[in-house]
């Protein structure tokens, strides 16, 4: 089961990075909950997840890299590096205001729960005290 969960997760990351909503629909259960650890309100349901990311990806390109993945049973924990490259201002983003040209990098542990090879819960296992400030493009 661990290999199945880890392999499914890797394919989910690929679909997420490609901003491929059709593929993401296969990986996310309709009742998926994304718990943001207090950074913003939780996203409850695939429709809420898609609504947020459709708007988000109209403002920034987001890439995640799972550097280390631990799978056990129906759970998975991953050390994630996230990079946002903002190409359109989003002053009322629920995370925090973003301006075109911002580059934001965040790293931390994320927990995932699976049922029937679909993600039912995503949670920040190590919530940051504050979303990191933008850095210069490199």
C-alpha positions as CSV (number, residue, x, y, z in Angstrom):
1,X,0.0,0.0,0.0
2,X,2.8,2.4,0.8
3,X,4.2,2.2,-2.7
4,X,0.8,2.8,-4.2
5,X,0.2,5.8,-2.0
6,X,3.7,7.2,-2.7
7,X,3.3,6.6,-6.5
8,X,-0.1,8.2,-6.5
9,X,1.2,11.1,-4.6
10,X,4.0,11.7,-7.1
11,X,1.5,11.7,-9.9
12,X,-0.6,14.2,-7.9
13,X,2.4,16.5,-7.6
14,X,3.0,16.3,-11.3
15,X,-0.7,17.2,-12.0
16,X,-0.5,20.0,-9.5
17,X,2.6,21.5,-11.0
18,X,1.0,21.3,-14.4
19,X,-2.1,23.0,-13.1
20,X,-4.0,20.2,-14.7
21,X,-7.5,20.3,-13.2
22,X,-8.7,17.3,-15.2
23,X,-6.0,15.1,-13.7
24,X,-6.4,16.6,-10.2
25,X,-10.0,15.6,-10.2
26,X,-8.8,12.0,-10.3
27,X,-6.5,12.5,-7.3
28,X,-8.7,14.6,-5.0
29,X,-11.8,13.1,-3.4
30,X,-14.9,15.2,-3.8
31,X,-14.9,15.8,0.0
32,X,-11.2,16.6,0.2
33,X,-10.3,19.1,3.0
34,X,-7.2,21.3,2.7
35,X,-6.3,22.6,6.2
36,X,-4.0,25.6,5.9
37,X,-2.8,25.7,9.5
38,X,-4.2,29.1,10.2
39,X,-2.6,30.8,7.1
40,X,-6.1,31.1,5.5
41,X,-9.5,29.4,5.8
42,X,-9.5,25.7,5.1
43,X,-10.7,24.6,1.7
44,X,-13.6,22.1,2.1
45,X,-14.4,20.0,-0.9
46,X,-12.9,19.6,-4.3
47,X,-15.0,22.5,-5.7
48,X,-13.5,24.8,-3.1
49,X,-10.0,23.6,-3.8
50,X,-10.5,24.1,-7.6
51,X,-12.1,27.6,-7.1
52,X,-9.2,28.8,-5.0
53,X,-6.5,27.4,-7.3
54,X,-8.3,28.6,-10.5
55,X,-8.1,32.1,-9.1
56,X,-4.6,31.6,-7.6
57,X,-3.1,30.3,-10.8
58,X,-4.5,33.3,-12.7
59,X,-2.1,35.3,-10.5
60,X,0.9,33.2,-9.9
61,X,2.7,30.1,-11.1
62,X,3.1,27.6,-8.3
63,X,5.5,24.7,-8.2
64,X,5.9,22.2,-5.4
65,X,8.7,19.8,-4.9
66,X,8.4,16.8,-2.5
67,X,12.0,16.4,-1.4
68,X,11.3,13.6,1.1
69,X,8.2,11.4,1.2
70,X,7.2,9.0,4.0
71,X,4.2,6.7,3.3
72,X,2.5,4.5,5.9
73,X,-0.9,2.8,5.4
74,X,-3.3,5.4,4.1
75,X,-1.2,8.3,5.2
76,X,1.7,10.2,3.7
77,X,4.0,12.9,5.0
78,X,6.2,15.0,2.7
79,X,8.7,17.7,3.1
80,X,7.6,20.2,0.5
81,X,9.4,23.2,-1.1
82,X,6.9,25.6,-2.7
83,X,7.8,28.4,-5.0
84,X,5.3,31.1,-6.2
85,X,6.2,33.4,-9.0
86,X,3.6,36.2,-9.1
87,X,2.8,37.6,-12.5
88,X,-0.4,39.5,-11.7
89,X,-1.2,41.6,-8.6
90,X,-3.5,39.9,-6.1
91,X,-4.1,42.4,-3.3
92,X,-7.0,40.5,-1.7
93,X,-5.5,37.0,-1.8
94,X,-6.7,35.2,1.3
95,X,-3.1,34.1,2.1
96,X,-1.7,37.7,2.0
97,X,-1.4,40.4,-0.7
98,X,0.8,39.6,-3.6
99,X,2.3,41.9,-6.2
100,X,3.5,41.1,-9.7
101,X,7.2,40.2,-9.6
102,X,7.1,38.7,-6.1
103,X,8.8,35.4,-5.7
104,X,7.9,33.5,-2.5
105,X,9.5,30.3,-1.3
106,X,8.1,28.3,1.6
107,X,9.2,24.9,2.9
108,X,7.6,22.6,5.4
109,X,5.9,19.3,6.3
110,X,2.6,18.4,4.8
111,X,0.3,15.5,5.8
112,X,-1.9,13.7,3.3
113,X,-4.6,11.1,3.9
114,X,-5.8,8.8,1.2
115,X,-8.9,6.7,0.7
116,X,-9.4,4.6,-2.5
117,X,-6.2,6.2,-3.9
118,X,-7.7,9.7,-3.6
119,X,-6.6,12.4,-1.3
120,X,-9.2,13.2,1.4
121,X,-7.2,15.5,3.6
122,X,-4.2,17.8,3.1
123,X,-2.9,19.5,6.2
124,X,0.1,21.7,7.1
125,X,2.0,19.5,9.5
126,X,4.4,22.3,10.4
127,X,2.4,25.6,10.0
128,X,4.7,28.6,9.6
129,X,4.1,31.4,12.0
130,X,3.8,33.7,9.0
131,X,3.9,33.3,5.3
132,X,7.4,34.2,4.1
133,X,8.1,37.5,2.5
134,X,8.9,37.8,-1.2
135,X,12.5,37.4,-2.3
136,X,14.3,38.6,-5.3
137,X,14.1,36.6,-8.5
138,X,17.2,34.5,-9.0
